[in-house]
Amino acid sequence: MVSLLRNQKVRNALLQVLYVGSLAGMVLACVMIARRNLAEQGITSGFDFLFKSTGWDVNFSLLPATANDPYWWYFLIGIVNTLFLGSTGLILATIVGTIVGLARTSSNELARLLGRTYVDIFRNIPLILQVFFWYAVITHLPTPRAAHEAFGILLSSRGLYVPIPNVGGVAFAAAAIALIAAIALPVWLGRTSRLNQPVGERLGIQLTGAAAALACAVVILAVGRLPDLALLDFPALQGLNIKGGLRIPPEFSALAVAIAIYGGSYIAEIVRGGFKAVGKGQMEAAQSLGLSPWRVFTLVRLPLALRAMLPILANQYVWLMKATTMGIAVGFTDFFMIVALTINHSGQTLEAIGILMAGFLAINLSLAAVFNRINKAIALKGNQLRG
């Protein structure tokens, strides 16, 4: 026995066993204590509550919801709302960040000054303060009777009302997929190696692909239109409220604007760093070939900058997705708020928090996996970003 303990490998193995065993014992003890405390308070553990009726309503849902729906359906509603808010915020933050980042790298001194001022201001104001500010601004807009109207869109203190197609749910989802394809297809056609045509001469094919996808969306909407109704349902004032169309509540609008502005300030610095990482040698080589400034930007500078900024951008996207939990501060029914309401009504604290952790882990790990796959696909072999 003594000779075995003198062996370094044996000692290391024993120490690891003791360490893991201690952790397992602590976890087991915590579980037993928690079960005993819950039993003393008359709270039963388990996930049977997921199939019970909630008995309360939600103020915003992309899926049909009633007070008789079970808890598992409300969790699904919360996840869908979080994904919708996160996707909207990420898209808007990317647009804002790209514009400001390009201004930061511009040769125009005024544009650089404006971009730097934007970053210095909005990056240093806490996100929750920006959420409260924009929520106060939106809720102090005119009443529905004095709502601002433009192109069939109404803006009031009760939210933003936009026209919505009078189509079935399946047709609406299919049309949305077709619209996404209209954006993604030209990008794929411009980069794929399956076409014999040179990359710089595929504009006609890209436009044809986008037009075909848009035509499919229009056909799907026309076929899936509900009978005896117009293709579009426009919002209109009826009495003291606005009826028809799709209502985007102030809570969602405030969160989307705050995430876009706050996240855009960080993404702007990522964009600036990505363009600064492109070496002057690549730029001078492209210019020496007689390429126009636009083609130098699209074929050389932008692809190399994307490769440099994508890993950091993925981390920022994951952080902004977690920032959607700020919705509970203004009453937006996201995944976090659904879990909080579940704890208050059912008392299943540990189970609800476990579902919350598992849900955000699944969302953020999936997002990180997608960006890691993209980063691996476009990565250059070796260090080729320096001039």
DRENDO-1510 file (C-alpha; in Angstrom, 1 decimal, always signed):
<recs>
REC; n; res; u; v; w
REC; 1; MET; +0.0; +0.0; +0.0 .
REC; 2; VAL; +2.8; +2.4; +0.9 .
REC; 3; SER; +4.6; +1.6; -2.4 .
REC; 4; LEU; +1.4; +2.5; -4.3 .
REC; 5; LEU; +1.1; +5.8; -2.5 .
REC; 6; ARG; +4.7; +6.6; -3.5 .
REC; 7; ASN; +3.6; +6.4; -7.2 .
REC; 8; GLN; +2.9; +9.9; -8.5 .
REC; 9; LYS; +0.2; +8.6; -10.9 .
REC; 10; VAL; -1.6; +6.7; -8.1 .
REC; 11; ARG; -1.5; +9.8; -5.8 .
REC; 12; ASN; -2.9; +12.0; -8.6 .
REC; 13; ALA; -5.7; +9.5; -9.3 .
REC; 14; LEU; -6.6; +9.3; -5.6 .
REC; 15; LEU; -6.7; +13.1; -5.3 .
REC; 16; GLN; -9.0; +13.4; -8.3 .
REC; 17; VAL; -11.3; +10.8; -6.9 .
REC; 18; LEU; -11.4; +12.6; -3.5 .
REC; 19; TYR; -12.1; +15.9; -5.3 .
REC; 20; VAL; -14.9; +14.6; -7.5 .
REC; 21; GLY; -16.3; +12.6; -4.6 .
REC; 22; SER; -16.4; +15.7; -2.3 .
REC; 23; LEU; -18.2; +17.7; -5.0 .
REC; 24; ALA; -20.7; +14.9; -5.5 .
REC; 25; GLY; -21.3; +14.7; -1.8 .
REC; 26; MET; -21.8; +18.4; -1.5 .
REC; 27; VAL; -24.3; +18.4; -4.4 .
REC; 28; LEU; -26.2; +15.4; -2.9 .
REC; 29; ALA; -26.3; +17.1; +0.5 .
REC; 30; CYS; -27.7; +20.3; -1.0 .
REC; 31; VAL; -30.4; +18.3; -2.9 .
REC; 32; MET; -31.4; +16.4; +0.2 .
REC; 33; ILE; -31.6; +19.6; +2.3 .
REC; 34; ALA; -33.6; +21.3; -0.4 .
REC; 35; ARG; -36.0; +18.4; -0.6 .
REC; 36; ARG; -36.5; +18.4; +3.2 .
REC; 37; ASN; -37.1; +22.1; +3.3 .
REC; 38; LEU; -39.6; +22.0; +0.5 .
REC; 39; ALA; -41.4; +19.1; +2.1 .
REC; 40; GLU; -41.6; +21.0; +5.4 .
REC; 41; GLN; -43.2; +23.9; +3.5 .
REC; 42; GLY; -45.7; +21.6; +1.7 .
REC; 43; ILE; -44.1; +22.2; -1.7 .
REC; 44; THR; -43.8; +19.1; -3.9 .
REC; 45; SER; -40.8; +19.0; -6.2 .
REC; 46; GLY; -40.9; +17.7; -9.8 .
REC; 47; PHE; -42.1; +18.8; -13.2 .
REC; 48; ASP; -45.7; +17.8; -13.0 .
REC; 49; PHE; -46.7; +21.4; -12.8 .
REC; 50; LEU; -45.7; +21.9; -16.4 .
REC; 51; PHE; -49.0; +20.3; -17.5 .
REC; 52; LYS; -51.2; +22.3; -15.1 .
REC; 53; SER; -53.2; +25.4; -16.2 .
REC; 54; THR; -51.5; +28.7; -15.5 .
REC; 55; GLY; -54.6; +30.8; -14.8 .
REC; 56; TRP; -53.0; +34.1; -15.9 .
REC; 57; ASP; -52.6; +35.9; -19.2 .
REC; 58; VAL; -49.6; +37.4; -21.0 .
REC; 59; ASN; -49.6; +40.9; -22.5 .
REC; 60; PHE; -47.6; +39.9; -25.6 .
REC; 61; SER; -47.3; +36.7; -27.5 .
REC; 62; LEU; -46.5; +35.6; -31.0 .
REC; 63; LEU; -48.3; +32.3; -30.3 .
REC; 64; PRO; -52.0; +32.0; -29.3 .
REC; 65; ALA; -52.3; +32.1; -25.5 .
REC; 66; THR; -55.1; +31.8; -23.0 .
REC; 67; ALA; -55.3; +31.6; -19.2 .
REC; 68; ASN; -56.1; +27.9; -19.6 .
REC; 69; ASP; -52.9; +27.0; -21.3 .
REC; 70; PRO; -50.4; +24.8; -19.4 .
REC; 71; TYR; -47.0; +26.1; -18.1 .
REC; 72; TRP; -45.0; +24.3; -20.8 .
REC; 73; TRP; -46.8; +26.2; -23.5 .
REC; 74; TYR; -46.1; +29.5; -21.7 .
REC; 75; PHE; -42.4; +28.6; -21.5 .
REC; 76; LEU; -42.5; +28.1; -25.2 .
REC; 77; ILE; -44.2; +31.5; -25.6 .
REC; 78; GLY; -41.4; +33.1; -23.6 .
REC; 79; ILE; -38.7; +31.4; -25.6 .
REC; 80; VAL; -40.3; +32.6; -28.9 .
REC; 81; ASN; -40.7; +36.1; -27.6 .
REC; 82; THR; -37.1; +36.2; -26.4 .
REC; 83; LEU; -35.8; +34.9; -29.8 .
REC; 84; PHE; -38.0; +37.5; -31.6 .
REC; 85; LEU; -36.7; +40.3; -29.5 .
REC; 86; GLY; -33.1; +39.1; -29.6 .
REC; 87; SER; -33.2; +38.7; -33.4 .
REC; 88; THR; -34.7; +42.1; -33.9 .
REC; 89; GLY; -32.2; +43.7; -31.5 .
REC; 90; LEU; -29.3; +42.0; -33.1 .
REC; 91; ILE; -30.3; +43.0; -36.6 .
REC; 92; LEU; -30.8; +46.6; -35.6 .
REC; 93; ALA; -27.6; +46.7; -33.6 .
REC; 94; THR; -25.7; +45.3; -36.5 .
REC; 95; ILE; -27.0; +48.0; -38.9 .
REC; 96; VAL; -26.3; +50.8; -36.4 .
REC; 97; GLY; -22.9; +49.4; -35.5 .
REC; 98; THR; -21.9; +49.0; -39.1 .
REC; 99; ILE; -22.9; +52.5; -40.0 .
REC; 100; VAL; -21.1; +54.0; -37.0 .
REC; 101; GLY; -18.1; +51.7; -37.5 .
REC; 102; LEU; -17.7; +52.8; -41.1 .
REC; 103; ALA; -17.9; +56.4; -40.0 .
REC; 104; ARG; -15.2; +55.7; -37.4 .
REC; 105; THR; -12.9; +54.5; -40.2 .
REC; 106; SER; -13.9; +57.2; -42.7 .
REC; 107; SER; -11.4; +59.7; -44.1 .
REC; 108; ASN; -13.9; +62.5; -43.3 .
REC; 109; GLU; -13.0; +64.1; -40.0 .
REC; 110; LEU; -16.5; +65.1; -39.2 .
REC; 111; ALA; -17.8; +61.5; -39.7 .
REC; 112; ARG; -15.1; +60.2; -37.4 .
REC; 113; LEU; -15.9; +62.8; -34.7 .
REC; 114; LEU; -19.6; +61.9; -34.9 .
REC; 115; GLY; -18.9; +58.2; -34.7 .
REC; 116; ARG; -16.6; +58.6; -31.7 .
REC; 117; THR; -19.1; +60.8; -29.9 .
REC; 118; TYR; -21.8; +58.2; -30.4 .
REC; 119; VAL; -19.6; +55.4; -29.1 .
REC; 120; ASP; -18.4; +57.5; -26.1 .
REC; 121; ILE; -22.0; +58.4; -25.1 .
REC; 122; PHE; -24.1; +55.3; -25.6 .
REC; 123; ARG; -21.4; +52.7; -24.6 .
REC; 124; ASN; -21.0; +54.3; -21.2 .
REC; 125; ILE; -24.7; +54.6; -20.2 .
REC; 126; PRO; -26.0; +51.4; -18.6 .
REC; 127; LEU; -28.4; +49.4; -20.8 .
REC; 128; ILE; -31.2; +49.4; -18.2 .
REC; 129; LEU; -31.1; +53.2; -18.0 .
REC; 130; GLN; -31.5; +53.4; -21.8 .
REC; 131; VAL; -34.4; +50.9; -21.6 .
REC; 132; PHE; -36.2; +53.2; -19.1 .
REC; 133; PHE; -35.5; +56.3; -21.1 .
REC; 134; TRP; -36.8; +54.9; -24.4 .
REC; 135; TYR; -39.8; +53.4; -22.6 .
REC; 136; ALA; -40.6; +56.8; -21.1 .
REC; 137; VAL; -40.3; +58.4; -24.5 .
REC; 138; ILE; -42.6; +55.9; -26.3 .
REC; 139; THR; -45.3; +55.9; -23.6 .
REC; 140; HIS; -45.4; +59.7; -23.8 .
REC; 141; LEU; -46.3; +59.7; -27.4 .
REC; 142; PRO; -49.7; +61.0; -28.5 .
REC; 143; THR; -52.9; +59.1; -27.6 .
REC; 144; PRO; -54.5; +56.8; -30.2 .
REC; 145; ARG; -56.9; +59.6; -31.3 .
REC; 146; ALA; -53.9; +61.8; -32.1 .
REC; 147; ALA; -51.6; +59.0; -33.4 .
REC; 148; HIS; -49.0; +59.8; -36.1 .
REC; 149; GLU; -49.9; +58.1; -39.4 .
REC; 150; ALA; -47.7; +57.4; -42.4 .
REC; 151; PHE; -48.1; +54.8; -45.2 .
REC; 152; GLY; -50.8; +52.9; -43.2 .
REC; 153; ILE; -48.6; +52.8; -40.0 .
REC; 154; LEU; -49.9; +54.3; -36.8 .
REC; 155; LEU; -47.6; +55.4; -33.9 .
REC; 156; SER; -49.1; +56.2; -30.5 .
REC; 157; SER; -48.4; +55.8; -26.8 .
REC; 158; ARG; -50.0; +52.3; -26.9 .
REC; 159; GLY; -47.6; +51.0; -29.5 .
REC; 160; LEU; -46.7; +50.9; -33.1 .
REC; 161; TYR; -49.4; +49.5; -35.4 .
REC; 162; VAL; -48.4; +48.1; -38.8 .
REC; 163; PRO; -50.4; +46.4; -41.6 .
REC; 164; ILE; -50.4; +42.7; -41.5 .
REC; 165; PRO; -51.4; +40.2; -44.3 .
REC; 166; ASN; -54.7; +38.4; -43.8 .
REC; 167; VAL; -53.3; +35.0; -44.4 .
REC; 168; GLY; -53.2; +31.7; -42.5 .
REC; 169; GLY; -50.4; +30.9; -40.1 .
REC; 170; VAL; -48.7; +28.3; -42.3 .
REC; 171; ALA; -48.8; +30.6; -45.3 .
REC; 172; PHE; -47.4; +33.5; -43.3 .
REC; 173; ALA; -44.5; +31.3; -42.0 .
REC; 174; ALA; -43.8; +30.1; -45.6 .
REC; 175; ALA; -43.8; +33.6; -46.9 .
REC; 176; ALA; -41.4; +34.7; -44.1 .
REC; 177; ILE; -39.0; +31.9; -45.1 .
REC; 178; ALA; -39.2; +33.0; -48.7 .
REC; 179; LEU; -38.3; +36.6; -47.7 .
REC; 180; ILE; -35.4; +35.3; -45.7 .
REC; 181; ALA; -34.3; +33.3; -48.8 .
REC; 182; ALA; -34.5; +36.5; -50.9 .
REC; 183; ILE; -31.8; +37.9; -48.6 .
REC; 184; ALA; -29.7; +34.8; -48.2 .
REC; 185; LEU; -29.8; +33.5; -51.7 .
REC; 186; PRO; -27.9; +36.4; -53.4 .
REC; 187; VAL; -25.2; +36.1; -50.7 .
REC; 188; TRP; -24.8; +32.4; -51.4 .
REC; 189; LEU; -24.9; +32.8; -55.1 .
REC; 190; GLY; -22.1; +35.5; -54.8 .
REC; 191; ARG; -19.8; +33.2; -52.9 .
REC; 192; THR; -20.5; +29.6; -54.0 .
REC; 193; SER; -17.9; +27.7; -56.0 .
REC; 194; ARG; -20.5; +25.7; -57.8 .
REC; 195; LEU; -21.0; +28.3; -60.5 .
REC; 196; ASN; -18.5; +28.6; -63.3 .
REC; 197; GLN; -19.1; +32.3; -63.7 .
REC; 198; PRO; -16.5; +34.6; -62.0 .
REC; 199; VAL; -17.4; +36.0; -58.6 .
REC; 200; GLY; -17.4; +39.6; -59.8 .
REC; 201; GLU; -19.8; +38.9; -62.6 .
REC; 202; ARG; -22.7; +37.3; -60.8 .
REC; 203; LEU; -24.8; +40.4; -60.2 .
REC; 204; GLY; -27.5; +39.3; -62.7 .
REC; 205; ILE; -27.8; +35.8; -61.2 .
REC; 206; GLN; -28.0; +37.3; -57.7 .
REC; 207; LEU; -30.8; +39.7; -58.7 .
REC; 208; THR; -32.6; +36.9; -60.4 .
REC; 209; GLY; -32.5; +34.7; -57.4 .
REC; 210; ALA; -33.7; +37.5; -55.1 .
REC; 211; ALA; -36.6; +38.3; -57.5 .
REC; 212; ALA; -37.6; +34.6; -57.7 .
REC; 213; ALA; -37.7; +34.3; -53.9 .
REC; 214; LEU; -39.8; +37.5; -53.6 .
REC; 215; ALA; -42.1; +36.3; -56.3 .
REC; 216; CYS; -42.6; +33.0; -54.3 .
REC; 217; ALA; -43.4; +35.1; -51.2 .
REC; 218; VAL; -46.0; +37.1; -53.1 .
REC; 219; VAL; -47.6; +33.9; -54.6 .
REC; 220; ILE; -47.7; +32.2; -51.1 .
REC; 221; LEU; -49.4; +35.3; -49.6 .
REC; 222; ALA; -52.0; +35.4; -52.5 .
REC; 223; VAL; -52.8; +31.7; -52.2 .
REC; 224; GLY; -53.0; +31.7; -48.4 .
REC; 225; ARG; -55.2; +34.8; -48.1 .
REC; 226; LEU; -58.2; +34.3; -45.9 .
REC; 227; PRO; -61.5; +34.3; -47.8 .
REC; 228; ASP; -63.6; +37.5; -48.1 .
REC; 229; LEU; -60.8; +39.6; -46.6 .
REC; 230; ALA; -58.4; +42.1; -48.2 .
REC; 231; LEU; -54.8; +41.0; -48.6 .
REC; 232; LEU; -53.6; +43.5; -46.0 .
REC; 233; ASP; -55.3; +44.4; -42.7 .
REC; 234; PHE; -54.6; +48.0; -42.0 .
REC; 235; PRO; -54.9; +49.5; -38.5 .
REC; 236; ALA; -57.6; +52.2; -38.0 .
REC; 237; LEU; -59.0; +54.3; -35.2 .
REC; 238; GLN; -62.2; +52.9; -33.8 .
REC; 239; GLY; -63.6; +54.7; -30.8 .
REC; 240; LEU; -60.8; +55.4; -28.3 .
REC; 241; ASN; -58.5; +52.7; -29.5 .
REC; 242; ILE; -56.9; +51.4; -32.7 .
REC; 243; LYS; -58.1; +48.2; -34.2 .
REC; 244; GLY; -56.6; +46.0; -36.9 .
REC; 245; GLY; -53.1; +45.5; -38.0 .
REC; 246; LEU; -50.3; +44.2; -35.9 .
REC; 247; ARG; -49.6; +46.0; -32.6 .
REC; 248; ILE; -46.0; +46.2; -31.4 .
REC; 249; PRO; -46.2; +47.1; -27.7 .
REC; 250; PRO; -44.1; +49.9; -26.2 .
REC; 251; GLU; -42.2; +47.4; -24.1 .
REC; 252; PHE; -40.9; +45.6; -27.1 .
REC; 253; SER; -40.1; +48.9; -29.0 .
REC; 254; ALA; -38.2; +50.3; -26.0 .
REC; 255; LEU; -36.1; +47.1; -25.6 .
REC; 256; ALA; -35.4; +46.8; -29.3 .
REC; 257; VAL; -34.3; +50.5; -29.6 .
REC; 258; ALA; -32.2; +50.3; -26.5 .
REC; 259; ILE; -30.5; +47.1; -27.5 .
REC; 260; ALA; -29.9; +48.5; -31.0 .
REC; 261; ILE; -28.3; +51.7; -29.7 .
REC; 262; TYR; -26.4; +50.2; -26.9 .
REC; 263; GLY; -25.2; +47.1; -28.8 .
REC; 264; GLY; -24.5; +49.2; -31.9 .
REC; 265; SER; -21.9; +51.2; -29.9 .
REC; 266; TYR; -20.0; +48.0; -29.1 .
REC; 267; ILE; -20.4; +46.6; -32.6 .
REC; 268; ALA; -19.1; +49.9; -34.1 .
REC; 269; GLU; -15.8; +49.3; -32.3 .
REC; 270; ILE; -15.7; +45.7; -33.5 .
REC; 271; VAL; -16.3; +46.9; -37.1 .
REC; 272; ARG; -13.6; +49.6; -36.7 .
REC; 273; GLY; -11.1; +47.1; -35.3 .
REC; 274; GLY; -11.9; +44.7; -38.1 .
REC; 275; PHE; -11.2; +47.2; -40.9 .
REC; 276; LYS; -8.1; +48.4; -39.1 .
REC; 277; ALA; -6.8; +44.8; -39.1 .
REC; 278; VAL; -6.7; +44.7; -42.9 .
REC; 279; GLY; -3.1; +45.4; -43.9 .
REC; 280; LYS; -2.2; +48.1; -46.3 .
REC; 281; GLY; -0.4; +45.6; -48.5 .
REC; 282; GLN; -3.7; +43.9; -49.6 .
REC; 283; MET; -5.3; +47.3; -50.3 .
REC; 284; GLU; -2.3; +48.5; -52.4 .
REC; 285; ALA; -2.1; +45.2; -54.3 .
REC; 286; ALA; -5.8; +45.5; -55.2 .
REC; 287; GLN; -5.4; +49.1; -56.3 .
REC; 288; SER; -2.4; +48.2; -58.4 .
REC; 289; LEU; -4.6; +45.7; -60.3 .
REC; 290; GLY; -6.8; +48.6; -61.4 .
REC; 291; LEU; -9.8; +47.7; -59.3 .
REC; 292; SER; -12.3; +50.5; -58.6 .
REC; 293; PRO; -12.6; +51.7; -55.0 .
REC; 294; TRP; -15.9; +49.9; -54.6 .
REC; 295; ARG; -14.6; +46.6; -55.8 .
REC; 296; VAL; -11.5; +47.0; -53.6 .
REC; 297; PHE; -13.9; +47.4; -50.7 .
REC; 298; THR; -16.3; +44.6; -51.5 .
REC; 299; LEU; -13.7; +42.0; -52.8 .
REC; 300; VAL; -10.7; +42.7; -50.6 .
REC; 301; ARG; -11.3; +45.0; -47.6 .
REC; 302; LEU; -14.7; +43.8; -46.4 .
REC; 303; PRO; -14.0; +40.0; -46.6 .
REC; 304; LEU; -10.8; +40.3; -44.7 .
REC; 305; ALA; -12.4; +42.6; -42.1 .
REC; 306; LEU; -15.2; +40.1; -41.6 .
REC; 307; ARG; -12.7; +37.4; -40.9 .
REC; 308; ALA; -11.1; +39.5; -38.3 .
REC; 309; MET; -14.2; +40.7; -36.5 .
REC; 310; LEU; -16.4; +37.6; -36.6 .
REC; 311; PRO; -15.0; +35.9; -33.4 .
REC; 312; ILE; -15.5; +39.0; -31.3 .
REC; 313; LEU; -18.8; +39.7; -33.0 .
REC; 314; ALA; -20.1; +36.3; -32.0 .
REC; 315; ASN; -19.3; +37.0; -28.3 .
REC; 316; GLN; -21.1; +40.3; -28.6 .
REC; 317; TYR; -24.2; +38.7; -30.1 .
REC; 318; VAL; -24.4; +36.1; -27.3 .
REC; 319; TRP; -24.1; +38.9; -24.7 .
REC; 320; LEU; -26.9; +41.0; -26.4 .
REC; 321; MET; -29.1; +37.9; -26.5 .
REC; 322; LYS; -28.7; +37.6; -22.7 .
REC; 323; ALA; -29.5; +41.3; -22.4 .
REC; 324; THR; -33.1; +40.6; -23.5 .
REC; 325; THR; -33.7; +39.7; -19.8 .
REC; 326; MET; -33.9; +43.5; -19.2 .
REC; 327; GLY; -37.5; +43.1; -20.5 .
REC; 328; ILE; -38.7; +42.3; -17.0 .
REC; 329; ALA; -37.9; +45.9; -15.9 .
REC; 330; VAL; -40.6; +47.3; -18.3 .
REC; 331; GLY; -43.0; +44.3; -18.2 .
REC; 332; PHE; -42.2; +42.6; -21.5 .
REC; 333; THR; -43.2; +39.0; -21.5 .
REC; 334; ASP; -39.9; +37.3; -22.3 .
REC; 335; PHE; -38.6; +33.9; -21.2 .
REC; 336; PHE; -37.2; +35.4; -18.0 .
REC; 337; MET; -40.5; +37.1; -17.0 .
REC; 338; ILE; -42.4; +33.9; -17.7 .
REC; 339; VAL; -40.1; +32.0; -15.3 .
REC; 340; ALA; -40.5; +34.7; -12.7 .
REC; 341; LEU; -44.3; +34.6; -12.9 .
REC; 342; THR; -44.2; +30.8; -12.8 .
REC; 343; ILE; -42.3; +30.9; -9.5 .
REC; 344; ASN; -44.8; +33.3; -8.0 .
REC; 345; HIS; -47.8; +31.3; -9.0 .
REC; 346; SER; -46.6; +27.7; -8.7 .
REC; 347; GLY; -43.8; +27.9; -6.1 .
REC; 348; GLN; -41.6; +25.6; -8.2 .
REC; 349; THR; -38.5; +27.7; -7.8 .
REC; 350; LEU; -35.8; +25.2; -8.5 .
REC; 351; GLU; -37.5; +23.6; -11.4 .
REC; 352; ALA; -38.3; +26.9; -13.0 .
REC; 353; ILE; -34.8; +28.3; -12.6 .
REC; 354; GLY; -33.4; +25.0; -14.0 .
REC; 355; ILE; -35.6; +25.4; -17.1 .
REC; 356; LEU; -34.5; +29.1; -17.4 .
REC; 357; MET; -30.8; +28.1; -17.3 .
REC; 358; ALA; -31.3; +25.2; -19.8 .
REC; 359; GLY; -33.2; +27.5; -22.2 .
REC; 360; PHE; -30.6; +30.2; -22.3 .
REC; 361; LEU; -27.8; +27.6; -22.5 .
REC; 362; ALA; -29.5; +26.1; -25.5 .
REC; 363; ILE; -30.1; +29.5; -27.2 .
REC; 364; ASN; -26.6; +30.9; -26.6 .
REC; 365; LEU; -24.7; +27.7; -27.3 .
REC; 366; SER; -26.7; +27.3; -30.6 .
REC; 367; LEU; -25.9; +30.9; -31.5 .
REC; 368; ALA; -22.2; +30.4; -30.7 .
REC; 369; ALA; -22.1; +27.1; -32.7 .
REC; 370; VAL; -23.5; +28.8; -35.8 .
REC; 371; PHE; -20.9; +31.6; -35.6 .
REC; 372; ASN; -18.1; +29.1; -34.9 .
REC; 373; ARG; -19.2; +27.1; -38.0 .
REC; 374; ILE; -19.2; +30.3; -40.1 .
REC; 375; ASN; -15.8; +31.4; -38.7 .
REC; 376; LYS; -14.3; +28.0; -39.5 .
REC; 377; ALA; -15.7; +28.1; -43.0 .
REC; 378; ILE; -14.3; +31.5; -43.9 .
REC; 379; ALA; -11.1; +31.3; -41.9 .
REC; 380; LEU; -7.8; +31.8; -43.8 .
REC; 381; LYS; -5.0; +29.3; -43.3 .
REC; 382; GLY; -2.2; +31.1; -41.4 .
REC; 383; ASN; -1.9; +34.7; -40.6 .
REC; 384; GLN; -2.7; +36.6; -43.8 .
REC; 385; LEU; -4.3; +39.8; -42.4 .
REC; 386; ARG; -1.1; +41.7; -41.9 .
REC; 387; GLY; +0.4; +43.8; -44.7 .
</recs>
